[in-house]
Structures are given as C-alpha cells and as structure tokens.
Amino acid sequence: MGDRLFEDVETARSYQDFRPNYIGLGLEKEVASFMGLRNQRSQNVDSVGLDIGCGNGQLTKVLAPLFTKMIGIDRSKSQIDVANEVTTEKNIEYRVNLAEDLSFLQDGSVDLVSTAAAIHYFQPEPFLAEVDRVLKPGGCLLTVLMRADGFYLKTLTNNDSVNKKCQDLMNEFVDVSLSIVRDETKKVLSAGMYTAPDYPDRYSFQVTSKRQYDNIDGFVGFLNSSETLQEYNKQFPEEGDQVDRLKKRLLSILADTSSTPESTPVVLSLLHNCYLYKKPM
Ligand SMILES: C[S@@+](CC[C@H](N)C(=O)[O-])C[C@H]1O[C@@H](n2cnc3c(N)ncnc32)[C@H](O)[C@@H]1O
C-alpha cells in the first residue's frame, strides 16, 4: 500500500490545505541547539539539510533557515509539484527521490537529515545505511513521529460531554486508519518503535501541532487528506464512505450544542515525538 499513497495531486493539495503544520513549534530551535548551529544560515557556511518524505515541504520550510542549502525529497511527484508551487524560500530545492537511494549525494556531505510523519514508510536498513553514508561526522538525524494516541479534537467550548464525544470520534478515525496499515507502520505509530541509528548521542522532545477549522468543511478537508481513509474506502466499499460517515457523526455531536453545527469551529491537535541522533565524529 505504501507505494501507491500520496500519488494523486488532489490528496497532495488537501494535505497542504488542511493538515496541521510545524510552523511556530520551536523545532528548528531544538535542532540548532542539539547541533550547536547558529540560527542564521549565513553563519552555518556550506551547510546542507535534507528532508526525506518531505510531502509539500511542511518540515523542509521550517528547517531551511538553518542551512545554506535545504533539499526536500519525496517519492511522490504530486507532493513535489505542490511543494514547488507553495515554496518561496530561495535556498530550498525539491526532487522526486526515494529515501532508500540517496546516490545523488556524496558521502559525508549533509549536516542534517530530517524526516517527519514518514519514517514508517521507508525500508529501515537501506534508509539508515544511506543516512549514515551521507551524514558528515557530527551530523544529525531528526525524526518526527505522529503518535496514534496523540490525535485530539475539540470544540472551542468547555462542554466536556461534547468534547469527549469529539475525542471518541478522533479515536475511531485512528482505529480505522491503523486497521489497514502494515504491521511495521502500526508498531511505529502505536508504540513509537522504529529502527533507529546506532548513535549513542541522542535527545528526545515532543511538539504539538494545531489547526483550527472555522467550520466543519475544514475538518472534512483534513479527513479527505487522509490517505489511509481513502485506502479503506477502496478496500471496503460495502461499509460506505468513511469521510461521509465521520462527518455525519461529528455534525450530530455538534447538534447538541449548536443550532448550526456545520459552522461550529473545531481544533485538531497532533502530538509528535521527536528524536535527534548525532553521528559520531
Ligand atoms: C504522511 S506524509 C508526510 C509529509 C511531511 N513530511 C509532513 O510531515 O507533513 C509521508 C510522505 O512520505 C513519502 N514517502 C513514502 N515512502 C517514501 C519513500 N520510500 N521515499 C521517499 N518518500 C516516501 C510520501 O510520498 C509522503 O509524501
């Protein structure tokens, strides 16, 4: 399934339009501090960052201010096309490329390899071998992982009963999504277990990304951007459209507090575990 995901341009666009992103979470400060970098790229001369499984450049853009050159790669041409459309930073280059074959890069040429919400799609051994090859001694790997138990949905009201039902709905979204992913992906998203590099110098922290949707259409846009819900729809058409089902459930939950449930704002938060690993000198 991993091979076919993110291939269509509509999913790539809705990804850009409706997903929470990493702006303003302080990720770049954590990276700079762990790596001993200055937070201006002009002071990190000839430095290179590489963001793998970059999607539309969500993390690429956040890290680009640290490096002279930032490269974002993704296997999906649609994601790279949208990334090019929405990026204005001059020091970012995108290319269609697999995580497991970085032969366009020389040995020891990269300061930071990063990957967000993507490592569970990669083949661990060739990916890590390539990361180790391209990193400079003292260079770092950053992994950002969404946690399956870290999806939160709330209204802006303090109505606990409604917010609890919103949360139940979000848990159901996660359960449906996890039910069709491969075991490796499940291990990563539910238990945070993935093959990590054997570098002893490491540091972990958490960030929460947020997105407020001013009405239910925005949240439906998020559901539509979920490649796993779409795949579920294809595999189990007899169960009906999952996006439609979750939308109707949410409207009926919100009808308890509002006479216009469609225009009720909701906030989605995603908790991410982040790990930094330093390649020995
Ligand atoms: C869930 S998206 C994450 C996008 C972005 N990094 C973010 O955090 O929003 C995962 C991305 O990984 C890409 N991907 C999956 N397998 C890949 C591989 N083997 N090599 C490169 N990219 C891959 C997909 O095309 C998709 O764009």
PDBQT file of the ligand as one rigid body, heavy atoms in Angstrom, charges set to zero:
ROOT
HETATM    1  C1  LIG A 301       2.469  11.468   5.772  1.00  0.00    +0.000 C 
HETATM    2  S1  LIG A 301       3.445  12.221   4.516  1.00  0.00    +0.000 S 
HETATM    3  C2  LIG A 301       4.451  13.347   5.457  1.00  0.00    +0.000 C 
HETATM    4  C3  LIG A 301       4.774  14.607   4.691  1.00  0.00    +0.000 C 
HETATM    5  C4  LIG A 301       5.509  15.685   5.520  1.00  0.00    +0.000 C 
HETATM    6  N1  LIG A 301       6.849  15.251   5.870  1.00  0.00    +0.000 N 
HETATM    7  C5  LIG A 301       4.744  16.041   6.790  1.00  0.00    +0.000 C 
HETATM    8  O1  LIG A 301       5.272  15.833   7.884  1.00  0.00    +0.000 OA
HETATM    9  O2  LIG A 301       3.618  16.539   6.682  1.00  0.00    +0.000 OA
HETATM   10  C6  LIG A 301       4.603  10.935   4.117  1.00  0.00    +0.000 C 
HETATM   11  C7  LIG A 301       5.400  11.217   2.848  1.00  0.00    +0.000 C 
HETATM   12  O3  LIG A 301       6.401  10.213   2.697  1.00  0.00    +0.000 OA
HETATM   13  C8  LIG A 301       6.543   9.953   1.295  1.00  0.00    +0.000 C 
HETATM   14  N2  LIG A 301       7.196   8.650   1.143  1.00  0.00    +0.000 N 
HETATM   15  C9  LIG A 301       6.682   7.430   1.452  1.00  0.00    +0.000 A 
HETATM   16  N3  LIG A 301       7.588   6.468   1.184  1.00  0.00    +0.000 NA
HETATM   17  C10 LIG A 301       8.701   7.084   0.699  1.00  0.00    +0.000 A 
HETATM   18  C11 LIG A 301       9.992   6.632   0.272  1.00  0.00    +0.000 A 
HETATM   19  N4  LIG A 301      10.310   5.331   0.289  1.00  0.00    +0.000 N 
HETATM   20  N5  LIG A 301      10.879   7.541  -0.150  1.00  0.00    +0.000 NA
HETATM   21  C12 LIG A 301      10.574   8.868  -0.167  1.00  0.00    +0.000 A 
HETATM   22  N6  LIG A 301       9.368   9.356   0.224  1.00  0.00    +0.000 NA
HETATM   23  C13 LIG A 301       8.450   8.481   0.657  1.00  0.00    +0.000 A 
HETATM   24  C14 LIG A 301       5.104  10.003   0.793  1.00  0.00    +0.000 C 
HETATM   25  O4  LIG A 301       5.040  10.195  -0.596  1.00  0.00    +0.000 OA
HETATM   26  C15 LIG A 301       4.541  11.184   1.589  1.00  0.00    +0.000 C 
HETATM   27  O5  LIG A 301       4.659  12.400   0.908  1.00  0.00    +0.000 OA
ENDROOT
TORSDOF 0
